[in-house]
């Protein structure tokens, strides 16, 4: 078995790399794939929190690299889905504790046993980014429809293009707010794609449920009523090679909105 | 800020816990606040978080870290990146603490261990020999022994100048002869390195008067008492007991070297993981709250091993 190594990166911090990693990982595992999530944000780890696995971590990636344990010992199995594993980062060390070669070696070893290896990249373009990208053959660039995030994403795409190992990279636009786009207060997804001239893999709407799910330690894809959760499920399907139409994120959520939309359609017609 | 430089010798410290004990001990002396601090480190590797915690400890005494002296390349690089001045040590080998050196120099040179024990048994003997009296007093004291090599911080000594001064006192006390004077000058001030492990009394206790924040590790050979909270993401490792006067929300490992009688106590127990000797337990999933519950209602609890598993008991 040769799994694919997908790095989830953004350049800018706070755009939702870790949330995306946790959700895509869970979604892929739900579809029956064997998935391992690697947190490379050493010193500022958060992926364990989002998956609710904080209390289970004994060994980390630094322990693996420094040969205090075997790779399999350090993999933390998810509570709900046995197909999903987490290789946590150490909180008490810094990015220099792992080198790019060591991470590549870990990815290569994991490739034999897993279908998908998702690498959660830290913010920035320094050592941490170089480490995370080292073993990857695919990339998902996360951005939000804001100029600062787009500029950083552009920089990241440039760096990814320079890496021969990364065969393809796709764009994920996160935290999209349809009502702001309508009033021209936010860039539309089309604009973002045009600026970055990059293939789109998914559009995730802003969802307050994400905050709740982060605090609960349960990825939002487990919530079937959530629009963001559905969008992440679709992204996972596209990673597996399925053709899925983009979700209509402008869906009315409440009864009042539904009635409003119904009438606005009538008026337009 | 007092401009006087205050050099703390940490060359004997082998882990961060010892460094923190030694630095705190150095500030116990009156008039030691508001100074520029220099740290002499051994070959120990420190990461950024550890240096930051030392820095903040020094800052809590209204002092400022001026320079770090280290042999270790990685520590040196990290310090330079953090904008801390780095000095290369003027000595080459690691050396014994000051009071032992003096004991060593007095005794016959071929019998190192003997000299040391002689010194410890009879600290009074040295008193008259031009030594600062509190050094001699502390020499026979178990507490300062257990503080180990951080001991000499009680007398901040600049090695190049004051060291010479002490030797000169010796010159006067012992050697009036011109020839002997020359040999004294030739003698290396620092005793040769020994491979003997530093014997640490595991009953010693460290008091940490700060909040342990994410990423900080407190590792100590002995008991640990923390007056403050332990935030998630930090770690406490001790060979003895761990007592937290606050919320314990991190990983705590008591009896690290196999002491199954070790206990972990906290005013509010919210630990991610509790480890005692080779036993391990984790927080139940239902209570997996990623932030500390700050609460005025404290329910002091004690964790200890009962039949190979860790059990929490209420402390009344």
Boltz contact constraints between the chains, C-beta under 6 A:
constraints:
  - contact:
      token1: [A, 49]
      token2: [B, 290]
      max_distance: 6.0
  - contact:
      token1: [A, 52]
      token2: [B, 288]
      max_distance: 6.0
  - contact:
      token1: [A, 54]
      token2: [B, 272]
      max_distance: 6.0
  - contact:
      token1: [A, 55]
      token2: [B, 272]
      max_distance: 6.0
  - contact:
      token1: [A, 55]
      token2: [B, 282]
      max_distance: 6.0
  - contact:
      token1: [A, 55]
      token2: [B, 283]
      max_distance: 6.0
  - contact:
      token1: [A, 91]
      token2: [B, 215]
      max_distance: 6.0
  - contact:
      token1: [A, 91]
      token2: [B, 233]
      max_distance: 6.0
  - contact:
      token1: [A, 92]
      token2: [B, 215]
      max_distance: 6.0
  - contact:
      token1: [A, 92]
      token2: [B, 217]
      max_distance: 6.0
  - contact:
      token1: [A, 94]
      token2: [B, 47]
      max_distance: 6.0
  - contact:
      token1: [A, 94]
      token2: [B, 48]
      max_distance: 6.0
  - contact:
      token1: [A, 217]
      token2: [B, 288]
      max_distance: 6.0
